[in-house]
Amino acid sequence: MGQQISDQTQLVINKLPEKVAKHVTLVRESGSLTYEEFLGRVAELNDVTAKVASGQEKHLLFEVQPGSDSSAFWKVVVRVVCTKVRLMETSASDSKGLPQFPQL
């Protein structure tokens, strides 16, 4: 029975516009995401950006905003800060919530 519901859900998602379907999929996946997996994805994103920016003057650094992950409802309130880092200095930053984070 559970597989049938899952199949029906996937059929509905496939009929949605691409951006909406992608968002629904991301939200569904984040429902089962553990905090440790989330931190692992942040670290993985930093590894990827470091490799892409290898040999360049600047790169991006992603961090969990201090204090935004201390609640039992961390999936709702957590913020990921994206900072543009130049050699030996920080130039700009922006933060994203969990729903926007996987889109990076």
C-alpha positions as CSV (number, residue, x, y, z in Angstrom):
1,M,0.0,0.0,0.0
2,G,2.8,2.4,0.9
3,Q,4.5,1.8,-2.5
4,Q,1.3,2.6,-4.3
5,I,0.9,5.9,-2.5
6,S,4.6,6.7,-3.3
7,D,4.0,5.8,-7.0
8,Q,1.0,8.1,-7.1
9,T,2.9,10.9,-5.5
10,Q,5.7,10.6,-8.0
11,L,3.1,10.7,-10.9
12,V,1.6,13.9,-9.5
13,I,5.1,15.5,-9.0
14,N,6.0,14.6,-12.6
15,K,3.0,16.6,-13.9
16,L,4.0,19.8,-12.0
17,P,6.1,22.5,-13.6
18,E,9.8,21.7,-13.3
19,K,10.7,24.4,-10.7
20,V,7.7,23.4,-8.5
21,A,8.5,19.7,-8.8
22,K,12.1,20.3,-7.9
23,H,11.1,22.2,-4.8
24,V,8.6,19.5,-3.8
25,T,11.3,16.9,-4.1
26,L,13.8,19.0,-2.1
27,V,11.2,19.5,0.7
28,R,10.4,15.8,0.7
29,E,14.0,14.8,1.0
30,S,14.7,17.3,3.7
31,G,12.0,15.7,5.9
32,S,14.2,12.7,6.5
33,L,17.5,14.6,6.7
34,T,19.3,14.2,10.0
35,Y,21.4,17.0,11.5
36,E,24.6,15.0,10.9
37,E,23.7,14.5,7.2
38,F,22.9,18.2,6.9
39,L,26.3,19.2,8.3
40,G,27.9,16.6,6.0
41,R,26.2,18.3,3.0
42,V,27.5,21.7,4.1
43,A,31.0,20.2,4.3
44,E,30.6,18.5,0.9
45,L,29.5,21.8,-0.6
46,N,32.6,23.5,0.8
47,D,34.8,20.7,-0.6
48,V,33.2,21.2,-4.1
49,T,33.6,25.0,-4.1
50,A,37.2,24.7,-2.9
51,K,38.0,22.3,-5.8
52,V,36.2,24.5,-8.3
53,A,38.0,27.6,-7.1
54,S,41.4,26.0,-6.8
55,G,44.1,28.4,-7.8
56,Q,41.7,31.4,-7.9
57,E,41.8,34.5,-5.8
58,K,38.4,34.0,-4.2
59,H,36.0,31.2,-3.3
60,L,32.7,30.6,-1.4
61,L,32.6,29.3,2.2
62,F,29.3,27.8,3.6
63,E,28.7,27.7,7.4
64,V,25.7,27.2,9.7
65,Q,24.8,30.5,11.2
66,P,25.7,30.3,14.9
67,G,22.6,29.8,17.1
68,S,20.3,29.1,14.2
69,D,20.5,25.3,14.7
70,S,20.1,25.2,18.5
71,S,16.3,24.6,18.4
72,A,14.6,21.2,18.3
73,F,12.9,22.7,15.2
74,W,16.3,23.3,13.5
75,K,15.0,22.3,10.0
76,V,12.6,25.3,10.1
77,V,15.0,27.9,11.6
78,V,18.5,26.9,10.5
79,R,20.4,29.4,8.3
80,V,23.4,28.7,6.1
81,V,25.7,31.6,5.6
82,C,27.5,31.9,2.3
83,T,30.6,34.0,2.5
84,K,32.8,35.1,-0.4
85,V,36.4,34.7,0.8
86,R,39.4,36.3,-0.9
87,L,42.9,35.3,0.0
88,M,43.4,36.6,3.5
89,E,40.1,38.5,3.8
90,T,36.3,38.2,3.8
91,S,34.3,40.2,1.3
92,A,30.5,39.5,1.5
93,S,28.0,37.0,2.9
94,D,24.4,36.0,2.6
95,S,22.3,33.4,4.5
96,K,19.7,30.8,3.3
97,G,17.2,28.7,5.1
98,L,17.1,24.9,4.7
99,P,14.6,24.9,1.8
100,Q,16.9,27.2,-0.3
101,F,20.1,25.5,0.8
102,P,19.9,22.4,-1.5
103,Q,19.4,24.6,-4.5
104,L,23.0,25.9,-4.2
